[in-house]
Amino acid sequence: MSVARIVDAGYMVGFEESVCNVSKDVMRTELGKRNRSLYHVAENKEFQSYEENTSHQTNLGLARNQSPSATLETWHGRLCHRTLDSPAVNYSSSKVRDMEVSNTSVASTKICGVCALGPQHKEAEMKAREKGTELLSVVHSDLCGPMETATLNGERYFITFTDEMSGRVSISLLRTKDRALSQFQAYPSRAEKASGKMIKALPTDGGGEYLNKAFKKYLVAAGIYHIVTPPYSPSRNGLAERMNRTIMETARCLLLESQISFKFWGHAALTAAHVHNRLPSRSHNNTSPIAFWTGKEPSIGHLPVFGSTPWLHIPKEMRRKLAAKSLKGILVGYE
């Protein structure tokens, strides 16, 4: 529920220790009760709408009598809670017969409690927040998995750490989700040494791999601000979500084209991240992530096709006189 919209309509919202109330003038209604750290909207018959008087209840009689003249609130109920702002009222009344609205002037000040419980939907995230201006100022993370097929080493998950300023991603394969902390502890030692910068903020979702006591303790000790997105709001952690999707889509293409076992999905994911870091990005001024870190344009001449056939030379110390000098293989990644 949007508290801002309730306040903009002239009401006051108060949050107490166990309940949340909405009030205006002498009217006071219980909006919801607290359950742990969240306030849940009350689902009861008394929570119909925020009205200063009983006109809404009186007008219900008009709905039963099928009168063509009724208040906006009554027509809202009679029309199955269809949105009835001023343009909608004018349009609808011109297209149907026997619809007379008696109080259109107060339409914008009313809030229907039933609509808050029923048809309310989450609005799209339109506001763009300020981005990081230097390397490692903000590092986004997300964990993906479990995969249906384990890798040759038994991994079923991968975790990514994406630098917001450059778009560079670091990926690690995990056997279990509880290995997320150890992988994040290893990430700063590499990234901070390469960039000369310190990680300042870590946006993640509310997964248990990020909210356990050990992870929280490490972030506090390291001086890293943990930004946790609200539940069921993947768009708030959009950068990490999109990165994981990009890696998964690329890995899927590599496996399908090469027609090798799905047990190599981990190699395909690592390959996808390796290539991503070396390609220019329109969202980063057509500069590759690696270029932000090294100041040089990366070379991609060493990138053969994933799943292609390499011939590996066998040193003479490891073969007999008449044995073959090469061994046929399958390329599944880069060092």
Secondary structure in CASP SS format (residue, H / E / C, confidence):
PFRMAT SS
TARGET T0000
AUTHOR 0000-0000-0000
METHOD secondary structure of the structure
MODEL  1
M C 1.00
S C 1.00
V H 1.00
A H 1.00
R H 1.00
I H 1.00
V H 1.00
D H 1.00
A C 1.00
G C 1.00
Y C 1.00
M E 1.00
V E 1.00
G E 1.00
F E 1.00
E C 1.00
E C 1.00
S C 1.00
V E 1.00
C E 1.00
N E 1.00
V E 1.00
S E 1.00
K E 1.00
D C 1.00
V C 1.00
M E 1.00
R E 1.00
T E 1.00
E E 1.00
L E 1.00
G E 1.00
K E 1.00
R E 1.00
N E 1.00
R C 1.00
S C 1.00
L E 1.00
Y E 1.00
H E 1.00
V E 1.00
A C 1.00
E C 1.00
N C 1.00
K C 1.00
E C 1.00
F C 1.00
Q C 1.00
S E 1.00
Y C 1.00
E C 1.00
E C 1.00
N C 1.00
T C 1.00
S H 1.00
H H 1.00
Q H 1.00
T H 1.00
N H 1.00
L H 1.00
G H 1.00
L H 1.00
A H 1.00
R H 1.00
N C 1.00
Q C 1.00
S C 1.00
P C 1.00
S E 1.00
A E 1.00
T C 1.00
L H 1.00
E H 1.00
T H 1.00
W H 1.00
H H 1.00
G H 1.00
R H 1.00
L C 1.00
C C 1.00
H C 1.00
R C 1.00
T C 1.00
L C 1.00
D C 1.00
S H 1.00
P H 1.00
A H 1.00
V H 1.00
N H 1.00
Y H 1.00
S H 1.00
S H 1.00
S H 1.00
K H 1.00
V C 1.00
R C 1.00
D C 1.00
M C 1.00
E E 1.00
V E 1.00
S C 1.00
N C 1.00
T H 1.00
S H 1.00
V H 1.00
A H 1.00
S H 1.00
T H 1.00
K C 1.00
I C 1.00
C E 1.00
G H 1.00
V H 1.00
C H 1.00
A H 1.00
L H 1.00
G C 1.00
P C 1.00
Q C 1.00
H C 1.00
K C 1.00
E C 1.00
A C 1.00
E C 1.00
M C 1.00
K C 1.00
A C 1.00
R C 1.00
E C 1.00
K C 1.00
G C 1.00
T C 1.00
E C 1.00
L C 1.00
L C 1.00
S C 1.00
V E 1.00
V E 1.00
H E 1.00
S E 1.00
D E 1.00
L E 1.00
C E 1.00
G C 1.00
P C 1.00
M C 1.00
E C 1.00
T C 1.00
A C 1.00
T C 1.00
L C 1.00
N C 1.00
G C 1.00
E C 1.00
R C 1.00
Y E 1.00
F E 1.00
I E 1.00
T E 1.00
F E 1.00
T E 1.00
D E 1.00
E C 1.00
M C 1.00
S C 1.00
G C 1.00
R C 1.00
V E 1.00
S E 1.00
I E 1.00
S E 1.00
L E 1.00
L E 1.00
R C 1.00
T C 1.00
K H 1.00
D H 1.00
R H 1.00
A H 1.00
L H 1.00
S H 1.00
Q H 1.00
F H 1.00
Q H 1.00
A H 1.00
Y H 1.00
P H 1.00
S H 1.00
R H 1.00
A H 1.00
E H 1.00
K H 1.00
A H 1.00
S H 1.00
G C 1.00
K C 1.00
M C 1.00
I C 1.00
K C 1.00
A E 1.00
L E 1.00
P E 1.00
T E 1.00
D C 1.00
G C 1.00
G C 1.00
G H 1.00
E H 1.00
Y H 1.00
L H 1.00
N C 1.00
K H 1.00
A H 1.00
F H 1.00
K H 1.00
K H 1.00
Y H 1.00
L H 1.00
V H 1.00
A H 1.00
A H 1.00
G C 1.00
I C 1.00
Y E 1.00
H E 1.00
I E 1.00
V E 1.00
T C 1.00
P C 1.00
P C 1.00
Y C 1.00
S C 1.00
P H 1.00
S H 1.00
R H 1.00
N H 1.00
G H 1.00
L H 1.00
A H 1.00
E H 1.00
R H 1.00
M H 1.00
N H 1.00
R H 1.00
T H 1.00
I H 1.00
M H 1.00
E H 1.00
T H 1.00
A H 1.00
R H 1.00
C H 1.00
L H 1.00
L H 1.00
L H 1.00
E H 1.00
S H 1.00
Q C 1.00
I C 1.00
S C 1.00
F H 1.00
K H 1.00
F H 1.00
W H 1.00
G H 1.00
H H 1.00
A H 1.00
A H 1.00
L H 1.00
T H 1.00
A H 1.00
A H 1.00
H H 1.00
V H 1.00
H H 1.00
N C 1.00
R C 1.00
L C 1.00
P C 1.00
S E 1.00
R H 1.00
S H 1.00
H H 1.00
N C 1.00
N C 1.00
T E 1.00
S C 1.00
P H 1.00
I H 1.00
A H 1.00
F H 1.00
W H 1.00
T H 1.00
G C 1.00
K C 1.00
E C 1.00
P C 1.00
S C 1.00
I C 1.00
G C 1.00
H C 1.00
L C 1.00
P C 1.00
V C 1.00
F C 1.00
G C 1.00
S C 1.00
T C 1.00
P C 1.00
W E 1.00
L E 1.00
H E 1.00
I C 1.00
P C 1.00
K H 1.00
E H 1.00
M H 1.00
R C 1.00
R C 1.00
K C 1.00
L C 1.00
A C 1.00
A C 1.00
K C 1.00
S E 1.00
L E 1.00
K E 1.00
G C 1.00
I C 1.00
L C 1.00
V C 1.00
G C 1.00
Y C 1.00
E C 1.00
END
